[in-house]
Structure formats: C-alpha cells, structure tokens
Amino acid sequence: MNIEIILFIMLLVYNAGMVYAVQTAYSRGLENGYKLSKGKEVKAHEYKTKEREPDITPVEEKYLDNLQKSWSNIDNYNGTGEGQLDID
C-alpha cells in the first residue's frame, strides 16, 4: 500500500476516536449534572440530584482510623517496646 493511503486511514481512525471521546465526555457531563433545558444550560447545583450512598461506610471509616493509629504507632516506635502495632 501507498504511504499516503496508510496515513489517510490513520487520520480517519484518529478523527473517529476524537469524535467518540467528545461525545462520551458530553454525555457524561449530562449525567453528572449539566442538562440542556429549552436551549439553556443548567448547572448541577441548580437542580436536585438523587441521593447517593456515602463514599466511605462506617466500617471502612473505623478500619481507616485503626490503620492511621497503627502507622502513627510505628512512627513513634523507639526500641523500648512502646509503639508496637495496636490492632483492635
């Protein structure tokens, strides 16, 4: 094949990928709070969104607290036995 044909095909594939990326970003923007209503853009904080579950559950929060305490105990270890890992 001719190099020009190969480059042209690569350009077409690249353009198709860019169109797909822009369309995907636009549709996700609509899902995340930007809606066009009668030609007007509405910001996310201007309309109610459905309630979402918290990002961190109480069990995960307790685990993260214990993990942070454990790391601080390791940092405070001075060779006398104090500051050993304290796992609840």
C-alpha positions as CSV (number, residue, x, y, z in Angstrom):
1,M,0.0,0.0,0.0
2,N,1.0,3.5,-0.5
3,I,2.2,5.5,2.5
4,E,-0.4,8.3,1.7
5,I,-3.2,5.8,1.9
6,I,-1.9,4.4,5.2
7,L,-1.6,7.9,6.7
8,F,-5.1,8.8,5.5
9,I,-6.6,5.7,7.1
10,M,-4.7,6.5,10.4
11,L,-6.1,10.1,10.2
12,L,-9.7,8.7,9.8
13,V,-9.3,6.4,12.7
14,Y,-7.8,9.2,14.9
15,N,-10.7,11.5,14.0
16,A,-13.3,8.8,14.7
17,G,-11.7,8.3,18.1
18,M,-11.7,12.0,18.9
19,V,-15.4,12.3,17.9
20,Y,-16.2,9.3,20.2
21,A,-14.3,10.9,23.1
22,V,-16.0,14.2,22.8
23,Q,-19.5,12.6,22.5
24,T,-18.7,10.4,25.6
25,A,-17.5,13.4,27.6
26,Y,-20.6,15.4,26.6
27,S,-23.0,12.6,27.6
28,R,-21.2,12.0,30.9
29,G,-21.4,15.7,31.6
30,L,-25.2,15.5,31.1
31,E,-25.3,12.6,33.5
32,N,-23.2,14.4,36.1
33,G,-25.4,17.5,36.3
34,Y,-25.4,19.6,33.2
35,K,-28.7,19.4,31.3
36,L,-29.9,21.4,28.4
37,S,-33.4,22.6,29.0
38,K,-35.1,24.6,26.2
39,G,-31.7,25.7,25.0
40,K,-30.5,26.7,28.4
41,E,-27.6,25.1,30.3
42,V,-28.5,24.2,33.9
43,K,-25.7,23.8,36.5
44,A,-25.5,20.8,38.8
45,H,-26.3,22.8,42.0
46,E,-29.4,24.3,40.4
47,Y,-31.5,21.1,40.3
48,K,-32.0,18.3,42.7
49,T,-29.9,15.2,42.2
50,K,-30.8,11.8,43.6
51,E,-29.4,10.8,46.9
52,R,-26.2,8.8,46.7
53,E,-24.7,6.4,49.2
54,P,-21.7,7.7,51.1
55,D,-18.3,7.1,49.7
56,I,-17.0,5.6,52.9
57,T,-19.1,3.3,55.1
58,P,-18.7,3.4,58.9
59,V,-16.9,0.1,58.9
60,E,-14.4,1.4,56.4
61,E,-14.0,4.6,58.4
62,K,-13.2,2.6,61.5
63,Y,-10.7,0.5,59.6
64,L,-9.0,3.6,58.2
65,D,-8.9,5.1,61.7
66,N,-7.2,2.0,63.1
67,L,-4.8,1.9,60.2
68,Q,-3.8,5.5,60.8
69,K,-3.3,4.8,64.5
70,S,-1.2,1.8,63.6
71,W,1.0,3.8,61.3
72,S,1.4,6.5,64.0
73,N,2.4,3.8,66.5
74,I,5.0,2.5,64.1
75,D,6.3,6.1,63.6
76,N,6.6,6.5,67.4
77,Y,8.4,3.2,68.0
78,N,11.7,3.9,69.8
79,G,13.0,0.5,70.5
80,T,11.6,0.1,74.1
81,G,8.6,-1.9,73.1
82,E,6.4,1.2,73.1
83,G,4.6,2.0,69.9
84,Q,4.0,-1.6,68.9
85,L,1.2,-2.3,66.4
86,D,-2.1,-2.0,68.2
87,I,-4.7,-3.8,66.2
88,D,-8.3,-3.8,67.5
